[in-house]
Amino acid sequence: MAKKQDKKITMEDLAGMVQRGFGSMDDKFHKIDECFDGIGERFNEVENNLRIFSENNTREHEDIKLRLGNVAHRFELVELEKRVDVLEKKTGVKNK
């Protein structure tokens, strides 16, 4: 086999390599741009969904607070039952 001869790189060869390198980078950047197309719209959609969720969550939380605000707590009921038992015993009224 013959030994490969070293080829000298000319300025034109180097310019062509650089041009091809930049050309492939342009293609890569174009593909990246395509990947990001529509992300702004998707972000706005997610942001809107989060806002709606937050508003609904706040409304439901307020509804729960309103309903529970008028409910006697268990410890209060137990205390009242004890007091009623004492009063019933003192007055002779029987518990139904």
C-alpha positions in Angstrom: 0.0 0.0 0.0 1.1 3.5 -0.7 1.6 5.9 2.0 -1.0 8.7 2.2 0.4 12.0 1.2 -0.2 14.9 3.5 -2.5 17.4 1.8 -1.9 21.0 2.5 -5.0 23.0 3.5 -5.4 26.2 1.5 -7.2 29.3 2.6 -10.0 28.4 0.2 -10.3 25.0 1.9 -10.4 26.6 5.3 -13.0 29.2 4.2 -15.2 26.3 2.8 -15.0 24.4 6.1 -15.9 27.5 8.1 -18.8 28.3 5.8 -20.1 24.7 6.1 -19.8 24.9 9.9 -21.8 28.1 10.0 -24.4 26.6 7.6 -25.0 23.6 9.8 -25.3 25.9 12.9 -27.9 27.9 11.0 -29.9 24.7 10.5 -29.5 23.7 14.1 -30.7 27.2 15.3 -33.7 27.0 12.9 -34.7 23.6 14.4 -34.4 25.0 17.9 -36.6 28.0 16.9 -39.2 25.5 15.6 -39.1 23.7 19.0 -39.9 27.0 20.8 -42.7 28.0 18.5 -46.0 28.0 20.4 -44.3 27.9 23.8 -45.5 31.5 24.6 -49.1 30.5 23.8 -48.8 27.3 25.9 -47.3 29.4 28.8 -50.2 31.8 28.6 -52.7 28.9 28.6 -51.0 27.3 31.7 -50.9 30.7 33.4 -54.6 31.2 32.7 -55.5 27.7 34.0 -53.5 28.4 37.2 -55.4 31.7 37.7 -58.8 30.0 37.2 -57.7 27.2 39.7 -56.6 29.8 42.2 -59.9 31.7 41.9 -61.9 28.5 42.3 -59.8 27.4 45.2 -60.3 30.7 47.0 -64.1 30.6 46.4 -64.4 27.0 47.7 -62.2 27.9 50.7 -64.5 30.8 51.5 -67.6 28.6 51.1 -66.1 26.1 53.5 -65.3 28.8 56.0 -68.9 30.1 55.8 -70.4 26.7 56.4 -68.1 25.8 59.2 -68.4 29.2 60.9 -71.9 28.3 62.1 -71.1 24.8 63.2 -70.5 24.1 66.9 -67.2 22.4 67.6 -67.2 19.0 69.1 -65.5 20.1 72.4 -68.2 22.7 72.8 -71.0 20.1 72.3 -69.4 17.7 74.8 -69.2 20.6 77.4 -72.8 21.6 76.8 -73.9 17.9 77.2 -72.2 17.8 80.5 -73.8 21.0 81.7 -77.3 19.8 80.5 -76.8 16.5 82.4 -76.0 18.4 85.6 -79.1 20.6 85.1 -81.3 17.7 84.4 -80.2 15.9 87.5 -80.7 19.0 89.7 -84.1 19.7 88.3 -85.3 16.1 88.2 -86.0 16.2 84.4 -85.1 13.0 82.7 -83.1 12.8 79.5 -85.2 11.5 76.6 
